[in-house]
Amino acid sequence: MSVVVVKLGGRGVDAAVAREPIIDAVARMAAHERLVIVHGGGGAIDARLDRLGIEADRVQGLRVTTEAVMDEVVAVLAGNVNHALVGALISRDVACAGLTLAGAGIGCHRRPPINGVDLGLVGVVDSDENAHQVDGVLALLGAGVLPVISCVGADDDGRPLNVNADDAAAGVAGALGANQLVLLTDTPGVLDANGGLLDRLDRDEIERLIDARIIVDGMIPKVRAAVDMAAKLHAPVRIASWADADAPWWRDPNAPGGTVIVDGKPSAIGGVDRG
């Protein structure tokens, strides 16, 4: 089954909920592709915690998640945000179903401490393929229903876990054998020294651009994670802007747009043919 997994986070979530053009782009793709949306919603979580006066530290960009924080993460991601995205898609006549990462059958476990700091109820997706039971998601896709998956996982005891949205999307893509994973961001993709878009990159070229200080700051971990994802998936990972709702790849996943990252030489966009 050919599947495209799209990770939606940051301002892209807000734009989709507000029914800006990105929701129309998703609807167009869903009309001709088996599509899965995996979403975060960190901004909405921050706003809710601020209103409630709950403080949450961060370690290397990851939110320390106590039980009190986890309650709000579930309420926001699995509740408010997921429901709003489903509602926006229904308004565009898209058959869809809201799920959590746990409900989608993606196995997770607690992330170990970082530099001795316990992150609490923060999870990572299990690397063991046997930990995932995605028959339900495959059934939805086979019936023409778009799964909308929030990045709320669960451990073996059923306790909820706060999972990074990129990790969640990669886990879903791997478990489904996706032909492509798309990471939507606030930037058009990876840029060269003159601000031009780099349309395709492989691992060697990424490291060369990092050494030359052309890829810098927060884009470094993103591209390294993307190429690792591509290697694990045996399929390309696209970094693109949620704001470019008219990009041709929304209509044809093999079309150009954003930056397509592959583990080997970037000779093709299409992923492995899985039927």
C-alpha positions as CSV (number, residue, x, y, z in Angstrom):
1,M,0.0,0.0,0.0
2,S,1.4,3.4,-1.0
3,V,1.3,5.8,1.9
4,V,2.4,9.4,2.5
5,V,2.9,10.6,6.1
6,V,2.8,14.3,6.7
7,K,4.0,15.7,10.1
8,L,2.2,19.0,11.0
9,G,3.6,21.1,13.8
10,G,4.2,24.7,15.0
11,R,2.3,27.5,13.2
12,G,1.2,25.0,10.6
13,V,-1.2,23.4,13.2
14,D,-2.7,26.8,14.0
15,A,-3.1,27.6,10.3
16,A,-4.8,24.3,9.6
17,V,-7.2,24.7,12.5
18,A,-8.0,28.2,11.3
19,R,-8.8,26.6,7.9
20,E,-6.2,28.5,6.0
21,P,-5.0,27.2,2.6
22,I,-3.0,24.4,4.1
23,I,-6.2,22.5,5.0
24,D,-7.2,22.7,1.3
25,A,-3.8,21.3,0.3
26,V,-4.3,18.4,2.7
27,A,-7.8,17.8,1.3
28,R,-6.5,17.8,-2.3
29,M,-3.7,15.2,-1.5
30,A,-6.2,13.1,0.5
31,A,-8.3,12.9,-2.7
32,H,-5.7,10.9,-4.6
33,E,-3.2,9.5,-2.0
34,R,-3.4,7.3,1.1
35,L,-2.4,10.0,3.5
36,V,-1.7,10.1,7.3
37,I,-1.4,13.3,9.3
38,V,0.7,13.2,12.5
39,H,0.5,16.4,14.5
40,G,2.0,18.2,17.5
41,G,0.8,21.4,19.1
42,G,3.5,22.7,21.4
43,G,2.2,26.3,21.1
44,A,-1.2,25.3,22.3
45,I,0.3,23.3,25.2
46,D,2.4,26.3,26.2
47,A,-0.6,28.6,26.2
48,R,-2.6,26.2,28.3
49,L,0.1,25.7,30.9
50,D,0.6,29.4,31.1
51,R,-3.1,30.0,31.8
52,L,-3.0,27.3,34.5
53,G,0.2,28.6,36.0
54,I,2.0,25.3,35.5
55,E,5.7,25.5,34.8
56,A,7.6,23.0,32.7
57,D,11.3,23.0,32.1
58,R,13.0,21.9,28.9
59,V,16.1,19.8,28.4
60,Q,17.6,19.9,24.9
61,G,14.3,21.2,23.5
62,L,12.2,18.5,25.2
63,R,9.5,19.4,27.7
64,V,10.0,17.9,31.2
65,T,6.6,16.2,31.5
66,T,5.3,15.6,35.1
67,E,1.9,13.9,35.6
68,A,0.3,17.4,35.9
69,V,1.8,18.5,32.6
70,M,0.9,15.2,31.0
71,D,-2.8,15.7,31.9
72,E,-2.7,19.0,29.9
73,V,-0.7,17.5,27.0
74,V,-3.4,14.8,26.6
75,A,-6.2,17.4,26.9
76,V,-4.6,19.7,24.3
77,L,-3.2,17.3,21.7
78,A,-5.6,14.3,21.9
79,G,-8.5,16.6,22.6
80,N,-8.6,20.2,21.5
81,V,-6.1,20.2,18.6
82,N,-6.9,16.8,17.2
83,H,-10.6,17.5,17.3
84,A,-10.1,20.9,15.6
85,L,-8.0,19.4,12.8
86,V,-10.6,16.7,12.3
87,G,-13.3,19.3,12.2
88,A,-11.4,21.4,9.7
89,L,-10.9,18.4,7.4
90,I,-14.6,17.4,7.7
91,S,-15.5,20.9,6.5
92,R,-13.5,20.1,3.4
93,D,-15.5,16.8,2.9
94,V,-12.5,14.7,3.9
95,A,-13.4,11.4,5.6
96,C,-11.0,11.2,8.6
97,A,-10.6,9.8,12.1
98,G,-8.8,11.2,15.1
99,L,-6.4,8.9,16.9
100,T,-3.6,9.1,19.4
101,L,-0.2,7.5,18.7
102,A,-1.2,4.8,21.2
103,G,-4.6,4.3,19.5
104,A,-2.8,4.0,16.2
105,G,-0.9,1.0,17.6
106,I,2.5,2.6,17.7
107,G,4.5,1.1,20.6
108,C,6.5,3.6,22.8
109,H,8.6,3.6,25.9
110,R,9.9,6.2,28.3
111,R,13.0,8.2,27.2
112,P,16.0,7.7,29.5
113,P,17.4,10.6,31.4
114,I,19.4,13.2,29.5
115,N,22.6,14.3,31.3
116,G,21.1,12.8,34.5
117,V,17.8,14.7,34.2
118,D,14.7,12.6,34.3
119,L,12.3,14.0,31.7
120,G,9.3,12.3,33.3
121,L,6.5,11.1,31.0
122,V,8.4,11.8,27.8
123,G,8.3,8.9,25.3
124,V,10.1,7.6,22.2
125,V,8.8,5.3,19.6
126,D,10.0,1.7,19.9
127,S,12.5,0.7,17.3
128,D,11.3,-3.0,17.3
129,E,8.9,-3.3,14.5
130,N,7.1,-6.1,16.4
131,A,6.0,-3.4,19.0
132,H,3.6,-1.8,16.5
133,Q,0.1,-3.0,15.7
134,V,-1.1,-0.8,12.9
135,D,-3.8,-3.0,11.4
136,G,-6.4,-0.5,12.4
137,V,-4.7,2.4,10.6
138,L,-4.2,0.2,7.5
139,A,-7.9,-0.7,7.6
140,L,-8.8,3.0,7.8
141,L,-6.6,3.8,4.8
142,G,-8.0,0.9,2.9
143,A,-11.5,2.3,3.4
144,G,-10.4,5.8,2.2
145,V,-10.3,7.3,5.7
146,L,-7.5,9.8,6.6
147,P,-6.0,9.0,10.1
148,V,-5.2,12.2,12.1
149,I,-2.8,11.1,14.8
150,S,-1.7,13.2,17.8
151,C,1.7,12.4,19.3
152,V,0.4,11.0,22.6
153,G,1.8,7.6,23.1
154,A,1.6,5.0,25.9
155,D,4.0,2.7,27.7
156,D,3.5,-1.0,28.2
157,D,1.3,-0.3,31.2
158,G,-0.9,2.1,29.3
159,R,0.5,5.3,31.0
160,P,0.4,8.2,28.6
161,L,3.6,9.6,27.1
162,N,4.5,12.9,25.5
163,V,6.3,12.0,22.2
164,N,8.2,14.4,20.0
165,A,6.1,15.0,16.8
166,D,9.1,14.3,14.5
167,D,9.8,11.0,16.2
168,A,6.1,10.1,16.2
169,A,5.8,10.8,12.5
170,A,8.9,8.8,11.7
171,G,7.6,5.9,13.8
172,V,4.2,6.0,12.0
173,A,6.0,6.1,8.6
174,G,8.2,3.2,9.5
175,A,5.4,1.1,10.8
176,L,3.3,1.7,7.7
177,G,6.2,1.3,5.3
178,A,5.4,4.8,3.9
179,N,6.7,5.8,0.5
180,Q,7.5,9.3,1.8
181,L,7.6,11.3,5.0
182,V,7.0,15.0,4.9
183,L,8.1,17.3,7.7
184,L,6.3,20.6,7.5
185,T,8.1,23.6,9.0
186,D,8.1,27.4,9.1
187,T,10.8,27.5,6.4
188,P,10.7,26.5,2.7
189,G,13.4,23.9,3.2
190,V,17.1,23.8,3.4
191,L,18.8,27.0,2.0
192,D,22.2,27.5,0.3
193,A,24.6,30.3,1.2
194,N,22.7,32.8,-1.0
195,G,19.3,31.9,0.5
196,G,18.3,29.7,-2.4
197,L,16.4,26.5,-1.9
198,L,18.4,23.2,-2.1
199,D,16.0,20.8,-3.7
200,R,17.8,17.5,-2.9
201,L,20.4,16.4,-0.4
202,D,22.1,13.2,0.7
203,R,24.1,12.5,3.8
204,D,27.5,13.5,2.4
205,E,26.3,16.8,1.1
206,I,24.5,17.6,4.4
207,E,27.7,17.1,6.3
208,R,29.7,19.2,3.8
209,L,27.2,22.0,4.2
210,I,27.3,21.8,7.9
211,D,31.2,22.0,7.9
212,A,30.9,25.0,5.6
213,R,28.5,26.7,8.0
214,I,25.8,26.9,5.3
215,I,23.5,24.7,7.3
216,V,23.5,26.2,10.8
217,D,21.6,26.4,14.1
218,G,18.3,24.5,14.5
219,M,18.5,23.2,10.9
220,I,21.5,21.0,11.8
221,P,19.6,18.5,14.1
222,K,16.6,18.6,11.7
223,V,18.5,17.6,8.6
224,R,20.6,15.0,10.5
225,A,17.4,13.5,11.9
226,A,15.8,13.6,8.5
227,V,18.6,11.7,6.8
228,D,18.6,9.1,9.6
229,M,14.9,8.8,9.1
230,A,15.4,8.3,5.3
231,A,18.0,5.6,6.0
232,K,15.6,3.7,8.4
233,L,12.6,4.1,6.1
234,H,14.4,3.4,2.8
235,A,12.3,6.3,1.5
236,P,12.8,10.0,1.1
237,V,12.0,12.6,3.7
238,R,10.9,16.0,2.5
239,I,11.4,19.2,4.5
240,A,8.9,21.8,3.3
241,S,6.9,24.8,4.3
242,W,3.3,24.4,5.5
243,A,2.7,27.9,4.1
244,D,3.3,26.8,0.5
245,A,-0.1,25.2,-0.1
246,D,0.2,25.5,-3.9
247,A,3.5,23.5,-4.1
248,P,3.2,20.8,-6.8
249,W,4.2,18.0,-4.4
250,W,0.8,18.3,-2.7
251,R,-0.8,17.1,-6.0
252,D,2.0,14.6,-6.9
253,P,4.3,13.3,-4.1
254,N,7.0,12.7,-6.8
255,A,7.0,16.4,-7.8
256,P,9.6,18.9,-6.6
257,G,9.2,21.2,-3.7
258,G,11.0,21.9,-0.4
259,T,14.1,19.8,0.2
260,V,14.0,16.1,-0.4
261,I,16.6,14.2,1.7
262,V,17.7,10.7,1.0
263,D,20.3,8.5,2.7
264,G,22.2,7.7,-0.6
265,K,22.7,9.7,-3.7
266,P,19.6,11.9,-4.3
267,S,18.8,10.4,-7.7
268,A,15.0,10.0,-7.2
269,I,12.2,11.2,-5.0
270,G,9.9,8.2,-5.1
271,G,10.2,5.7,-2.3
272,V,10.3,2.0,-2.3
273,D,7.4,0.4,-4.1
274,R,5.4,-1.5,-1.5
275,G,2.4,-2.2,-3.6
